[in-house]
Amino acid sequence: MSEHRPKPPHSQGDEPSAASSAAEQSNCPAPSGDTAPQTPSDSHEARHPNGEDAEDGRTTQPGGDGLHEEANTGDDGSDGGRGGDGGKGSGNGREGDPGKARRIDYPRHNKYGWRRWVPSWKLVTGLCLGFIGSLMAAATIAYAVVEVPDPNRASEAQNNVYYWADGTQMAATGGEINRQIIPISQIPEDMQNAVISAENKTFRTDSGVDPMGIGRALVNMAKGGQTQGGSTITQQYVKNARLGDQSQTFSRKFKELIVSVKVGAKMGKPDIMAGYLNASYYGRDAYGLQAAARTYYGIDAKDLNTGQCAFLASLLRDPVHFDPAGSVDIDPAATPEANTARVTERWNWILDEMLKDGHLPAAERVKYKNFPMPRNAAKNGQLSGQVGYLVDLAKSYFLSTNDQGIGADDLARGGYEIHTTFQKDKVDKLKAAVKKVQDANIKPKKRPDTDTFVQFGGASVNPKTGEIAAVYGGEDATKHFTNGADETGAQVGSAFKPFVLAAAMETGVRDPLKPEDQGLDDRKLVDPDKSVYNGKNKLKIKKYDGSVWTNEKGEEWLQTNDGGESYKNITLREAMVHSANSPFVQLGMDIGIPEVRKSAVKAGLLESSLSKSNVPSFSIGISSPSAIRMAGAYATFAANGKQRDPFSVKKVEHEGRTVYEHEDRTKQAFTTAVASNVTDVLRSVVDEPEGTGKNARLPGRQVAGKTGTTDGNKSAWFVGYTPQLSTAIDMYRLDDNEKNKNRAFLEMYGTGGQDKIHGASFPSEIWQTYMSEALKGQPVMNFPAPEPIRP
């Protein structure tokens, strides 16, 4: 059987088979070869109803000797190039049939050319359903497998914030993160609503993920309008507080969605909101709402008004470009002017959204027309200058007095808000007073041998409360190892004498004819204006029974007076005015050193700061109490005998809960008669023309005080008070470099250009300058009149 092929145009007598011609015309595409058109013959041509060609046509070849075989029988598909499927092949070199239909019809079996590669709608639908089903299966598995992480440590990291007495922030320290976590009860409803209107309107009803919200965000973004975030508040909380991962990878996003759904199912909305607002960053190194409220407005979060809430909600979107202070160090385009314009627009938009959402009544909305400009940016946590001393004092006080078992390790973890008693204006005024005297008189470059290492300390205490109002610890807490207001080791000198006088009037002197352990009934009370003592220089000191006192080596004690001055027999008032030593040393021996020590402790000095020695010089200040404690002890006399320990911390809160609050514990240390007489004598020290404290006078006010100078001229003091304020100033020379292991007090002969430093010089000058400013504007108050001493 010969293969049928196309041929050149037929000559006379040559005809193509009718069946073949019909087949070509009915079934086949145009020939691919160069063939001439053919003319149908007279032979029979038929078409099956289904379009297949009849196969009964035959051709007769001229010059041939018989009939050709049937052409294009279609029986076995062997004719011409017909393909399978019942002889439907195109033959003649044409493209073959696409093939049989399969389970997945791709490429498509009954299409040609590019149509073969276009998937059918059934295939597309099937693939989509399969993909969605796979995602749902993967999500189901992920939901079961993925655990909700605990809040990451970074999101809970906090610092400790210290506040001035007026509630403004003093310092933030104790941690790398400026954050104070607060409960939802301290987060204003307006803040919550502002965030919901701005970030996630469906927060209270969604499951933690809001597909519609993501869609809205994309649409609004395309339109260039203000948008809510595509992520829900729950998602943002999970990202910030649970995952601690800000990457934009698909795996992180997928995990965020799964965890958000789980968190939404397990946590209450209030807890999620609190977690989100406590973990978020608001700019200016402020993490969490409480830190932001303190940083931008200087108030607690619970006190924010609606306008301030809307501003802080704006910062959550972009603190770099919405802080009115500007952030040009991060982005040159974030200028104060540009940022203010941007945040004002955002602020108004949030308030309008709150109105639309029913969170803000129209009557309230109209109240907020002017943008609530926050205060200027300021650096927090600066522990240099005086703040370093103040923080150390408050921290030490809190750790030593709280009864909750809160220790240094707890404080190091942060989260405590410590409200101190320190008054910023008084701290500044005390610093200025010291600086004025120091700059005018202390010249280390001019007098390196006498003016180097000169240091001052000071403290003010409120007699009515015991609050430490001000402290001067030194030039800078980062430069000086020793806090001049705390225990320095500097002896207090003659400023100790009021405690000796108080003991003499309270306890009395012993009867020289009776045993040492005699009771109070056997003692004789001392009257400062009637009791007379020998004021001789180099006075030989005796025991109470009249025998000469000697030390363990058998040496006698000869007491000198400052400057070698000798006085005739003088009253104790006169001895205090002139600061004569001999009378008070002998008085101390007559009372008994243990009783003098008790008197100092009753006034408020710490027993640990007092010398353990019972030598005669104990009564003229060989002990070294701090300026804080000296101011507090003199405050006992200012309060007419009522003693209150000086304190620096009023209240401490932790995550919204009060963990410490100061309790007033007042004791009547001395009778009003004793206290009023001590005050009256100390007033003479300031008021009398020859008084050593005359430089401390405050025109128009009553002042009581005492100077203090030590043997060897290694320290000098002035401690004085008015009814409203008690202040102690100390001065000494000490190389307090922490690396110096052999620290020792140096003499002050020649310091400041003076032959000798007395309490009557620089310390009283500082006291007077400071107290004049500290009491400015306060009412003038007088001390109670001295009462008669019990006979």
C-alpha positions in Angstrom: 0.0 0.0 0.0 1.6 3.2 -1.2 1.6 6.3 1.1 -0.6 9.1 -0.2 1.4 12.3 -0.7 0.5 15.7 -2.1 1.6 16.1 -5.8 2.1 18.9 -8.4 -1.0 20.0 -10.4 -2.6 17.0 -12.2 -2.2 16.6 -15.9 -5.1 15.6 -18.1 -6.6 12.3 -16.9 -5.1 12.6 -13.4 -7.7 13.2 -10.6 -7.3 13.0 -6.9 -9.5 10.7 -4.9 -12.8 12.2 -4.0 -12.5 10.8 -0.5 -9.1 12.1 0.0 -10.1 15.6 -1.3 -13.1 15.6 0.8 -11.1 14.6 3.9 -8.6 17.4 3.3 -11.3 19.9 2.9 -13.3 18.8 5.9 -10.8 17.8 8.5 -7.3 19.1 7.8 -5.6 22.5 8.3 -3.9 24.1 5.4 -1.1 22.0 3.9 2.3 22.9 5.1 4.0 22.0 1.8 3.8 23.7 -1.7 0.9 22.0 -3.3 -1.3 23.1 -6.2 -5.1 23.4 -5.9 -7.0 20.3 -6.8 -10.3 20.0 -8.7 -12.9 17.7 -7.4 -13.7 14.8 -9.8 -16.9 13.1 -10.8 -16.4 10.5 -8.2 -18.8 10.0 -5.4 -18.2 12.2 -2.2 -20.0 11.6 1.1 -19.9 12.9 4.7 -20.9 11.0 7.8 -23.2 12.8 10.1 -20.4 13.2 12.6 -18.3 14.9 10.0 -16.0 11.9 9.1 -15.2 11.3 5.5 -16.7 8.3 3.5 -14.1 5.9 2.4 -15.6 4.4 -0.7 -14.0 6.8 -3.3 -11.4 5.3 -5.6 -9.1 6.6 -8.3 -7.9 5.2 -11.6 -4.4 6.0 -12.7 -3.9 6.5 -16.4 -1.6 4.0 -17.9 -2.2 1.7 -15.0 -3.2 -1.9 -15.1 -5.6 -2.1 -12.2 -7.4 -0.4 -9.3 -5.4 1.3 -6.5 -6.1 0.2 -3.0 -8.4 2.2 -0.8 -7.0 5.5 0.2 -7.4 6.9 3.8 -9.2 3.9 5.1 -8.9 5.1 8.6 -8.9 1.5 9.8 -5.5 1.5 11.4 -4.5 5.1 11.1 -1.6 4.2 8.8 -2.6 6.4 5.9 -0.7 9.6 5.1 0.3 10.7 8.7 -3.1 10.3 10.4 -2.8 10.0 14.1 -4.7 7.8 16.4 -8.3 8.1 17.6 -10.0 6.4 14.7 -8.1 8.0 11.8 -8.6 11.6 12.8 -5.0 12.5 12.1 -4.4 15.4 9.8 -1.8 13.6 7.7 0.2 15.4 5.1 2.7 16.7 7.6 0.1 18.6 9.6 0.2 19.0 13.4 -1.0 16.0 15.3 -4.0 15.8 17.6 -3.4 17.1 21.2 -4.1 13.6 22.6 -6.5 12.0 25.0 -8.1 13.8 27.9 -6.3 13.2 31.3 -7.2 13.5 34.9 -5.4 16.8 35.0 -6.1 18.3 31.6 -3.0 20.4 31.2 -1.7 21.1 28.6 -5.4 20.9 27.3 -6.1 18.0 25.0 -8.6 19.7 22.6 -7.0 23.1 22.1 -4.3 24.3 19.7 -1.5 26.7 19.8 -1.4 29.1 22.8 -4.8 28.0 23.9 -3.4 24.6 24.9 -1.4 26.4 27.7 -4.3 28.4 29.1 -5.7 26.5 32.1 -9.4 25.9 32.3 -11.6 27.5 35.0 -12.1 24.0 36.5 -8.3 23.6 36.8 -7.9 27.1 38.3 -10.7 26.6 40.8 -9.3 23.2 41.8 -5.9 24.6 42.3 -7.2 27.5 44.4 -9.3 25.3 46.6 -6.3 23.0 47.0 -4.0 25.9 48.0 -6.5 27.3 50.4 -7.0 23.8 51.9 -3.3 23.4 52.3 -3.0 26.8 54.0 -5.8 25.9 56.4 -4.2 22.6 57.2 -0.8 24.3 57.7 -2.5 27.0 59.9 -4.2 24.4 61.9 -1.0 22.5 62.5 0.8 25.8 63.3 -1.9 26.8 65.8 -1.4 23.5 67.5 2.3 23.5 67.5 3.3 27.2 68.0 3.5 28.2 71.7 2.7 31.6 73.0 6.1 33.0 74.2 6.3 34.6 77.6 6.8 38.4 77.5 10.3 39.0 76.4 12.7 40.5 79.0 13.3 43.6 76.9 9.6 44.5 76.9 9.5 44.3 80.7 12.8 46.0 81.4 12.3 49.0 83.5 14.3 51.6 85.4 13.7 53.4 88.6 12.4 57.0 88.5 13.2 59.5 91.3 10.9 62.5 91.8 11.4 65.8 93.4 9.2 66.8 96.3 6.8 68.6 93.9 6.3 65.4 91.8 8.5 66.4 88.8 11.0 63.9 87.6 14.5 64.2 89.0 16.3 61.2 87.5 15.7 57.8 85.8 18.3 55.2 86.6 18.8 51.6 87.6 18.1 50.1 84.1 18.9 50.7 80.5 15.2 51.2 79.6 13.2 54.2 80.7 10.0 52.4 81.4 7.6 52.0 84.4 4.9 49.4 84.0 1.5 50.5 85.2 -1.8 48.5 85.4 -4.8 49.2 83.2 -6.5 51.0 86.0 -4.0 53.8 85.7 -4.3 54.1 82.0 -7.0 56.7 81.1 -10.0 55.5 79.1 -9.3 58.3 76.7 -5.8 57.0 76.0 -7.2 53.5 75.2 -9.9 55.0 73.0 -7.4 57.2 71.2 -5.3 54.2 70.3 -8.3 52.2 69.2 -9.6 54.9 67.0 -6.2 55.5 65.5 -4.9 52.0 65.2 -7.5 49.3 65.4 -11.2 50.2 65.5 -12.3 46.6 66.0 -9.9 45.9 68.9 -12.6 45.2 71.4 -14.4 42.7 69.1 -11.7 41.1 66.8 -9.9 37.8 67.4 -6.5 39.4 67.4 -6.2 39.5 63.6 -8.3 41.8 61.4 -8.1 40.9 57.6 -10.5 43.7 56.8 -8.4 46.2 58.7 -5.3 45.1 56.7 -7.4 45.7 53.5 -8.5 49.1 54.6 -5.0 50.1 55.4 -3.8 49.2 51.9 -6.7 51.0 50.3 -6.2 54.2 52.4 -2.5 54.0 51.8 -3.1 53.8 48.0 -5.3 56.9 48.3 -2.6 58.8 50.2 -4.8 59.4 53.2 -4.3 58.9 57.0 -4.5 55.3 57.9 -5.0 52.9 60.7 -2.2 50.4 60.9 -2.7 47.2 59.1 -1.8 45.2 62.2 -4.2 45.0 65.1 -3.2 46.2 68.6 -3.0 42.5 69.6 -0.5 41.9 66.8 1.6 44.9 67.8 1.6 43.8 71.4 2.7 40.4 70.3 5.4 41.8 68.1 6.7 44.2 70.7 6.3 42.2 73.9 6.1 38.6 73.0 8.2 38.0 70.0 10.8 40.7 70.4 11.4 40.4 66.7 10.9 43.4 64.3 12.1 41.6 61.1 9.9 41.7 58.0 10.3 38.0 57.1 7.4 35.8 56.1 8.1 33.4 58.9 8.0 36.1 61.6 4.8 37.5 60.1 3.2 34.1 60.0 4.2 33.4 63.6 2.9 36.8 64.6 -0.5 36.0 63.2 -0.7 32.6 64.9 0.4 33.9 68.3 -1.9 36.9 68.0 -4.9 34.6 67.5 -3.9 32.6 70.5 -3.2 35.7 72.6 -6.6 37.1 71.6 -8.2 33.9 72.7 -6.4 33.6 76.0 -5.9 37.1 77.3 -8.5 39.7 78.1 -8.6 42.9 76.1 -7.7 45.1 79.1 -4.5 43.0 79.6 -3.6 43.2 76.0 -4.2 47.0 75.9 -2.1 47.5 79.1 0.7 45.3 77.7 0.7 47.1 74.4 0.9 50.6 75.9 3.5 49.5 78.5 5.7 48.0 75.8 5.5 50.6 73.1 8.1 53.2 72.3 7.1 56.9 72.4 10.4 58.6 71.5 12.8 60.5 73.7 14.0 57.2 75.2 10.6 56.7 76.8 9.2 53.2 76.7 5.7 52.7 78.0 2.9 55.2 78.7 4.0 56.2 82.2 7.5 57.1 81.0 6.0 59.0 78.1 3.6 61.0 80.3 6.5 61.9 82.6 8.8 62.7 79.7 6.5 64.9 77.6 4.2 66.4 80.3 5.9 65.8 83.6 2.7 64.1 85.0 1.6 60.6 85.7 -0.2 58.7 83.0 -3.5 58.6 85.0 -3.6 62.4 85.0 -3.4 62.8 81.2 -6.3 64.7 79.6 -7.9 63.8 76.3 -5.7 66.1 74.2 -2.5 64.8 75.7 -3.7 61.2 75.1 -4.3 62.0 71.5 -0.8 63.3 71.1 0.8 60.3 72.8 -1.3 58.0 70.6 0.2 60.0 67.6 3.7 59.2 68.7 3.0 55.4 68.5 2.8 55.9 64.7 6.2 57.6 64.2 7.9 59.3 67.2 10.8 60.5 65.0 8.5 62.6 62.8 5.8 63.4 65.3 7.8 64.8 68.2 7.5 68.6 68.1 11.0 68.9 69.5 12.3 67.5 66.2 14.8 64.7 65.5 17.2 66.2 63.0 20.0 64.0 64.3 18.0 61.0 63.0 16.4 62.5 59.9 17.2 66.1 58.7 13.6 66.4 57.5 12.4 65.9 61.1 12.7 69.6 62.0 10.7 71.0 64.9 8.5 73.0 62.5 7.8 70.1 60.1 7.2 67.7 63.0 4.8 70.1 64.7 2.8 70.5 61.5 2.6 66.8 61.0 1.7 65.9 64.6 -0.9 68.6 64.8 -2.6 67.2 61.7 -2.5 63.7 63.2 -3.7 64.9 66.5 -6.7 66.5 65.0 -7.4 63.5 63.0 -7.4 61.2 66.0 -9.7 63.4 67.9 -12.1 63.5 65.0 -11.9 59.7 64.7 -12.7 59.4 68.4 -15.7 61.6 67.8 -16.9 59.5 64.8 -16.4 56.3 66.9 -18.5 57.6 69.8 -15.5 57.8 72.1 -15.6 61.5 72.5 -18.7 63.7 72.9 -19.0 66.6 70.5 -19.1 69.0 73.5 -15.7 67.6 74.6 -14.2 67.7 71.1 -14.7 71.4 70.7 -12.6 72.0 73.9 -9.5 70.7 72.2 -8.7 73.3 69.6 -5.1 74.0 70.5 -2.4 71.4 70.2 -1.1 70.5 73.7 2.6 71.3 73.2 4.8 69.0 75.4 7.6 70.4 77.3 11.1 70.7 75.8 13.1 67.6 75.4 15.4 66.9 78.3 17.9 64.2 79.0 16.8 61.8 81.8 19.0 59.8 84.1 21.8 62.4 84.4 23.4 61.4 87.7 26.2 64.0 87.6 26.0 67.2 89.7 23.9 67.1 92.8 21.4 64.6 91.4 23.9 61.8 91.8 24.2 62.5 95.6 20.4 62.8 95.9 19.7 59.5 94.2 22.3 57.7 96.2 20.9 59.1 99.5 17.3 58.2 98.5 18.2 54.7 97.3 20.2 54.0 100.5 17.4 55.3 102.7 14.7 53.2 101.0 16.8 50.0 101.1 17.5 50.5 104.8 14.0 51.4 105.9 11.4 49.5 103.8 9.7 46.6 105.6 8.8 44.7 102.4 12.1 42.9 102.1 12.9 44.9 99.0 16.7 44.7 98.5 19.3 46.0 96.1 18.7 43.1 93.7 15.0 44.0 93.5 15.8 47.7 92.9 18.3 46.7 90.2 15.5 45.1 88.2 13.8 48.5 88.0 10.2 49.5 88.0 10.2 51.6 91.2 9.0 55.1 91.4 10.7 56.8 94.3 9.2 60.1 95.5 11.8 62.0 97.5 11.6 65.0 99.9 14.2 67.0 98.0 13.0 70.5 96.9 14.7 71.4 93.7 14.7 75.2 94.3 16.4 74.7 97.7 18.9 72.3 96.2 19.8 74.9 93.6 20.0 77.7 96.1 22.3 75.7 98.4 24.5 74.9 95.5 24.6 78.5 94.4 25.6 79.7 97.9 28.5 77.2 98.1 29.7 78.1 94.6 29.6 81.8 95.4 31.9 81.5 98.4 34.1 78.8 96.8 34.7 80.8 93.6 35.4 84.0 95.6 37.9 82.5 98.1 39.2 79.0 97.1 42.0 79.3 94.6 43.8 76.0 94.0 46.0 77.4 91.2 47.0 80.4 93.3 47.5 78.5 96.6 48.0 74.8 95.6 49.4 73.9 99.0 46.4 75.1 101.0 43.4 75.3 98.6 43.5 72.0 96.9 41.0 69.3 97.9 38.8 71.8 99.7 35.3 70.5 100.0 31.9 71.6 101.3 28.8 69.7 102.4 25.4 70.8 103.5 21.9 69.7 104.3 18.6 71.3 105.2 15.8 69.6 107.3 12.3 70.7 107.9 11.8 70.7 111.8 8.1 70.1 111.6 8.3 67.0 109.4 11.9 65.7 109.3 12.0 66.0 105.5 15.4 66.6 104.0 14.7 69.6 101.8 18.1 70.1 100.3 21.5 68.5 100.1 24.9 69.7 98.8 27.2 66.7 98.4 30.1 68.3 96.6 31.0 69.8 93.3 29.9 66.8 91.2 28.8 63.3 92.2 31.0 61.9 89.3 34.1 63.7 90.6 34.0 63.2 94.3 33.9 59.9 96.1 32.6 61.4 99.3 29.2 62.9 99.8 29.8 66.0 101.9 26.3 65.9 103.3 26.6 62.3 104.5 29.2 60.8 106.9 32.6 62.0 105.8 34.6 61.4 109.0 35.0 65.2 109.5 34.7 66.0 113.3 32.0 68.4 114.2 33.9 70.3 116.8 32.2 72.9 119.0 28.9 72.4 117.1 28.5 69.5 119.5 28.2 71.7 122.6 24.4 72.2 122.5 23.9 68.5 123.3 26.1 68.9 126.3 24.0 71.8 127.5 20.8 69.9 126.9 22.1 67.0 129.0 23.0 69.4 131.8 19.5 70.9 131.9 17.7 67.5 131.4 19.8 65.1 133.5 21.9 67.5 135.7 25.4 67.2 137.1 26.3 64.6 139.7 26.7 65.2 143.4 30.5 65.1 144.0 29.9 63.5 147.4 27.8 60.6 146.2 28.7 57.4 144.2 28.9 57.4 140.4 25.7 55.4 139.9 23.6 58.0 141.6 20.0 58.5 140.4 18.5 61.6 138.9 17.2 62.7 142.2 20.8 63.0 143.4 21.7 65.3 140.5 21.6 69.0 140.2 20.0 70.6 137.1 22.0 73.3 135.4 20.7 76.7 134.4 22.6 78.3 131.5 22.4 81.8 133.1 23.2 80.7 136.7 25.7 78.0 136.5 29.2 79.3 136.3 32.3 77.5 135.1 36.0 78.2 134.8 36.9 79.5 131.4 40.7 79.4 131.8 42.9 78.3 128.9 44.7 75.0 129.6 42.3 74.2 132.4 43.1 71.1 134.3 40.1 68.9 133.9 38.7 67.0 136.9 36.4 64.1 137.5 32.9 64.9 138.9 34.2 64.2 142.4 36.9 66.8 142.1 39.9 64.5 141.5 42.2 65.2 138.6 41.4 63.2 135.5 44.3 61.3 133.9 44.4 59.0 130.9 45.7 55.4 130.9 49.2 56.7 130.9 48.6 58.8 134.0 48.7 62.0 132.0 46.5 64.9 133.0 44.2 66.7 130.6 44.8 70.4 130.1 42.0 71.8 128.0 42.8 74.7 125.6 40.4 77.3 124.1 40.4 78.4 120.5 43.2 80.9 120.0 44.5 80.4 123.5 41.8 82.7 125.0 41.3 82.6 128.7 38.0 83.6 130.4 37.2 84.3 134.0 34.4 82.3 135.5 31.6 82.6 133.0 28.0 81.3 132.6 27.3 78.6 130.2 25.5 81.1 128.0 28.6 83.2 127.8 30.7 80.1 127.2 28.5 79.2 124.3 28.6 82.7 122.8 32.4 82.8 122.9 32.7 79.1 122.1 35.0 78.6 125.1 36.0 74.9 125.4 37.1 74.6 129.0 33.6 75.1 130.6 32.0 72.5 128.4 34.7 69.9 128.8 34.4 70.2 132.6 30.6 70.2 132.3 30.7 67.0 130.4 32.8 65.3 133.1 30.4 66.5 135.7 27.4 65.1 133.8 29.2 61.9 132.7 30.2 61.2 129.1 27.7 58.3 128.8 24.8 60.8 129.6 26.2 63.3 127.1 26.2 60.6 124.5 22.6 59.7 125.3 21.6 63.3 124.9 23.1 63.5 121.4 21.4 60.3 120.4 18.1 61.6 121.8 18.5 64.7 119.7 18.9 62.5 116.6 22.5 61.7 116.1 23.4 58.1 115.3 25.2 56.3 118.0 27.4 54.7 115.4 28.7 58.2 114.4 29.8 59.0 118.0 33.2 58.4 119.4 33.3 55.4 121.7 35.9 57.1 123.9 34.9 58.6 127.2 37.8 61.1 127.2 37.0 64.7 128.3 37.2 66.1 124.7 34.1 64.0 123.8 32.0 67.0 124.8 33.7 69.4 122.3 33.0 67.3 119.2 35.6 64.6 118.5 32.7 62.6 116.9 31.9 62.8 113.2 28.1 62.8 112.5 26.9 63.8 109.0 25.6 67.2 108.0 22.2 65.6 107.5 22.1 64.3 111.0 23.4 67.5 112.5 20.7 69.5 110.8 18.2 66.9 112.0 19.4 67.0 115.6 19.3 70.8 115.7 15.8 70.6 114.2 14.8 68.8 117.4 15.5 72.0 119.3 13.8 74.0 116.6 10.7 71.8 117.1 10.8 72.6 120.8 12.0 69.1 121.8 10.1 67.0 119.3 12.5 64.7 117.5 12.0 63.3 114.0 14.6 61.3 112.1 15.5 63.1 108.9 14.2 61.2 105.9 14.5 61.5 102.1 11.8 59.2 100.7 8.1 59.9 101.1 6.6 57.1 99.0 7.7 54.3 96.7 5.5 52.7 94.1 6.1 49.6 91.9 3.9 48.9 88.9 1.1 51.1 90.3 1.2 49.6 93.8 2.5 51.5 96.8 5.2 49.4 98.5 6.5 52.0 100.9 5.2 55.1 102.6 6.9 57.1 105.3 5.3 57.1 108.7 5.8 60.0 111.0 7.3 58.8 114.3 7.7 61.8 116.5 9.3 61.5 120.0 9.4 64.2 122.7 13.2 63.9 123.1 13.5 66.8 125.5 11.1 68.8 127.6 10.0 72.1 126.1 11.8 73.8 128.9 15.1 72.2 127.9 14.6 72.7 124.2 13.5 76.3 124.5 16.5 77.2 126.6 18.9 75.6 124.3 17.4 77.6 121.4 17.6 80.8 123.5 21.3 80.3 124.2 22.0 79.5 120.6 20.2 82.7 119.6 22.7 84.6 121.7 25.5 83.0 119.7 24.1 84.7 116.6 22.6 87.9 118.1 25.4 89.0 120.5 28.0 91.3 119.1 30.8 89.0 120.2 28.9 85.9 119.2 30.9 83.5 116.9 27.7 83.0 114.8 27.0 86.7 114.1 27.8 86.3 110.4 24.7 84.1 110.1 22.2 86.7 111.1 19.1 87.0 108.9 17.6 90.5 109.2 14.1 90.4 110.5 14.2 86.7 111.5 15.2 84.8 114.7 18.2 82.6 114.2 19.8 80.0 116.5 23.1 78.4 115.7 26.5 77.3 116.6 30.0 77.3 115.0 32.3 74.4 115.1 36.1 74.3 114.7 38.3 71.3 115.5 41.8 70.9 116.8 44.3 70.8 114.0 41.9 73.0 111.9 40.9 70.0 109.8 37.2 70.8 109.6 34.8 73.7 110.3 31.0 73.9 110.7 28.1 76.1 111.1 24.7 74.6 112.1 21.7 76.8 112.6 18.0 77.0 112.3 14.9 79.1 112.2 11.4 77.7 113.2 11.0 76.6 109.5 14.3 75.2 108.5 17.5 73.7 110.0 20.7 73.7 108.0 24.2 72.4 108.6 27.3 73.4 106.6 30.6 71.7 106.8 34.0 72.4 105.3 37.2 70.2 105.1 40.1 69.3 103.0 40.2 65.7 101.8 41.7 64.0 98.8 38.7 61.7 98.3 39.8 60.0 95.1 38.4 56.5 95.3 41.8 55.1 94.3 43.5 56.9 97.2 43.6 54.2 99.9 45.3 56.5 102.4 42.7 59.2 102.6 43.3 61.7 105.4 42.0 65.1 106.4 44.4 67.9 105.7 45.0 71.1 107.8 43.3 74.3 106.6 45.8 76.9 107.9 46.1 79.4 105.1 43.2 78.0 103.1 41.2 80.7 101.3 43.9 83.2 102.3 42.9 83.0 106.0 45.2 82.2 108.8 42.8 79.6 110.2 39.3 78.4 109.1 36.6 78.8 111.6 32.9 77.9 111.5 32.4 81.7 111.8 34.0 82.2 108.4 33.1 80.4 105.2 30.6 77.9 106.6 28.5 80.6 108.3 28.8 82.8 105.2 27.4 80.0 103.1 24.6 79.3 105.6 23.5 83.0 105.6 23.5 83.3 101.9 21.5 80.1 101.4 19.0 80.6 104.2 18.3 84.2 103.0 17.2 82.7 99.6 15.6 79.6 100.9 13.3 81.5 103.3 12.5 84.3 100.9 8.7 84.8 100.7 8.0 82.6 103.8 6.3 84.1 106.8 8.5 85.3 109.7 8.1 83.0 112.7 9.5 83.3 116.2 10.7 80.7 118.7 8.8 80.0 121.9 10.0 81.9 124.9 12.4 80.0 127.2 10.7 78.2 130.1 12.1 78.1 133.6 14.4 75.1 134.3 13.0 72.8 137.0 14.8 73.6 140.3 
